[in-house]
Amino acid sequence: MMSERLAGKKAFITGGASGLGVAIARMFVEQGAQVAITDIDLPGASKIAAELNSIRQGSASAFAHDVAREDQWISALEQANEAMGGISILVNNAGIGVMASVEDESLDNFKRVMDVDVDSVFLGCKHAMKYLRQNQPGSIINMSSIAGLYAAGSMAAYNAAKAAVWLLSKSVALHCASSGYEIRSNSIHPVFIRTPILDGISEALGIESDAERDKMLARGIPMGRIGEPEDVAYAAVFLASDESKFITGIELKIDGGMSAQ
């Protein structure tokens, strides 16, 4: 539904070629924002940008971006700033998920998860800050996970990475507040959401049917279902908008009541 809750906002969204990134970018555009979609998959990001421009002409641009590389952060931010005439929202959405215990996980893979899921958030917050300062009020939205708050024996690297994003978001929030910046920093913590990242769970558990997988995952969720990408996108719109102007340093759980148990 077209609205103007984000009118005048200019959002930089990583991992925008699939999953939650697509849902967030689409809803941001529907709510009046301009978006710069970045992804290591440039053709995929460009396709999404073209779709969004059919909704609002000139609302979206796409850039190639490996979020684990500092030089590409600097370049992508510069290009997005030029394309949109500023950046007022940063959505650190790009990430990877793996399943392995501390004994089964390799050091190389552990480091890769940290590169993509944690280092990218640090680099984004660090290098986007100058653009956010120039376009206040600003909002940083970091995608963590319910797995960053509650551990599982089979998710050593992912638990560690998403927990790091959780507290890094708070550190950034306190830094901005103490520096007098009108820039907020918050983290979002979804439970299982119907995105391609669930394919890895299916593979790890040897489940061929998506319906069977979803039913199994929903057993631990009081509301009895897994989430939809829009469930997360609505939360991102709120945190990006001025409606949340006095909210910083929080963790917003989108988990169907799982954490209330």
N, C-alpha and C positions, 0 to 999 in steps of 0.2 A: 504494500500500500504506500503510495507516494505521500510524503510529508516533508516537513522542513525542520525537524528536530536538530539536524546537523548542518543547517544552512551556514555557509561561510567556512566550514571546517575543511581542513586539507590533511588527509590521512595517508600515512606510509604504512603499508601492510605487507609483511613478509609471508612467504608460503602461500601466495595468493592464487596459485594455479589449481588448487584442489581443496577438497574438504572444508574445514572451518574457514580458511582464508577466503574461499569463494563466497560462502554464505555471509561473512562479515562485510566483504567488499560490496556485494550486491545490496545488502541492507543499508550500508552507509550511503550509497548512491541514491537509493530510494528515499532516504531521509535528508537529501540535499547536499551531501558532501562531495568533494572531489577526492579521488583516490589514486595513489600510485601503487600498483601491484608489482611485487617483486618475487622472483622465484628462480631456482636453478634451471627450471624448465621454462625458458623464454617463450617458445611457441605456445605452450599451455597458458601462460600468463597473458600473452597477447590475444589469444582467443577469448579469454574472459573479459579483457579490457574492451574488446570489440563488442561483445554482448552488452556490457554495461553502457557503452556509448550509444547503443541503440535505445537504451532507456532514457538517458540524459546525454545529449550530445556534448562532447568535450569533457565528460566527467571522469574519464579513466585513462591512465597510461600504464605501460608495462616496461619493466627493466629486468635484465639478467642479473642474478644476485646469488652468490654462494655465501650464505650468512656466517659461515665459519672463517671467512677471509676478511681481515680488516680493510685491505685496500678496496675490496668490492663494496664494503659498507660505505666508505668515504665517497666512492664514485657514484653509487646508486642514490645516496642521499643528495648529492650535488645535482644529479640529473632530475630527481623528483622535485627538488626545491625550485629548479628552473622551470620545470613543466607546469607546476601548480602555482607558482608565485608564493611559495612558503610551505611550511609543514607545521601543523598544530597538533596532530595526533600521531603517535607511534604505536603500532600494533605488532608486537613481537610474537608472531604466531608460528613461524616455521619450526619444525621439530621432527624428531624421529622416535619411534617406540620400539623397544626390544624386550624380549622375555628371556631371562636367564638368572640363575642363582649366583651368589658370590663365588661358588666353586666352579660353576660352568662358564661364567663370563670370561672372555679374554681381555687382557689389558688393552689391546689395540681397539677392540670394540667399545670398551668402557670409555676410552679417551675420545672415540668418535662421537658417542652420545653426548659427552660433555662439550665437545666442540660445537655441535649443532644445537643442542638444547640449552646450554648455559653460556658458553662464550659468546654466542650470537646475541643473547639478551644483554650481556655486559657491553658488547661493542655497539649495539643499537642505542642503548641508553646514553652511552658515552658520546658517541658521534652525532646523535640526533639532537643533543641538548642545545647546541648553539642555534639550531633552527627553531626549536620549541621556544627558546627564550625570545626570539625575534617575533614570535606569533602567539603570544600569550592572550588568553588562557590556553594552556596546553594540557594534554592528557597522554600518559603512557599506560598501555594495557599489555601486560605480559601474560602469555598463555602458559599457565602451570597445569596442574592436574589434581584430581582427588588423590592420585598416587604420590603427590608431593606432600600430603598430609598424613596419609595412612599407608603403611608399608605392606608389601607382600614378599614372601620368600623367593619368588620367581622373577622379581623385577629389580634387581640390585642397582643396575646402572640408571634405569628410568626413575626409580624412587629417589636416588641421590640427586639426579639432575633436576627433577621438578621441585624437590625441596629447596635446592639452591635458588631456583627462580623465585620461589615464594619469599625467601628472606632478602634476596637481592632487591626485589620490588619494594620492600619496606625501607631498606637502606636508601634507595633512590628517593622515595617519598620524603624521608626525613631530611635528606640533603637539600632537596628542592625547597622544602618548607623553611628550613633554617637559613637558606640563602635568599629568602624573600621572593623566590620565583612563584608565579601563579601557574605551576605545573604540578599536576597530580600523578601519582604512580600507584597502580593497583594490579593485583593478579586475579586471574580467573581460573577456577579449579573444576573442570568438568569431570563427570564420571564417563562411562562408555557412551560415545556419541557415534551415530551412524555415519562414519567416514571411512576412507580407504585404510586408515591406520588399524582398523579392526581386522583387516585381512591378515595381518601378522599374528594376531591372536588365533584366528582360525587355523593358520598353518602350524603354529606351535602346539595347538591342542588336537590337531588332526581332524578338524571338523570341516566337512565339505559343504554343508548347507548353511547359508547365512541365517535362515530362519531358526535353525537349531542352535547356532551360536548365539543369536540374540536372545533366545529363550533362556539359555543357560546363564548368560550375563545378567539378565534381568532378575534372576532369582534373589540376588542380594540387594535389590533396589526396592524400597517400600512402595513406590508408585507403580511397580510392576512392569516397567518398560525401560529400554535404553533411550538415550536422548537423541534429538534431531539437531542438525546443524543450526537451525533457526533458534533453538533454545539458547545457544551460546551467543548467536549474533544479536539477539535482543539485549542481552546483558552488556555486550560490547557497545551497543548504541547508547545505552544509559551511561556507561562510564566515559564515553567519548563526549557526551553532551554536557551542557552547562547545568543540567538537572542534578548532576553529581558534583557540583562545584565545591562542596564542603566534605567530600569523601576522598581520602587518600590513605595509602598504606594498608588497605584491607585485602582480605582474600574472599572472593565471591565464589561460593560453592554452587555448582549447578549439578546436583547429584540425585535428584528425586528422593531426597530424604535419607540417603545412605549414611551420611555422617551423623545423623541424629540418633542412630541406633546405639 
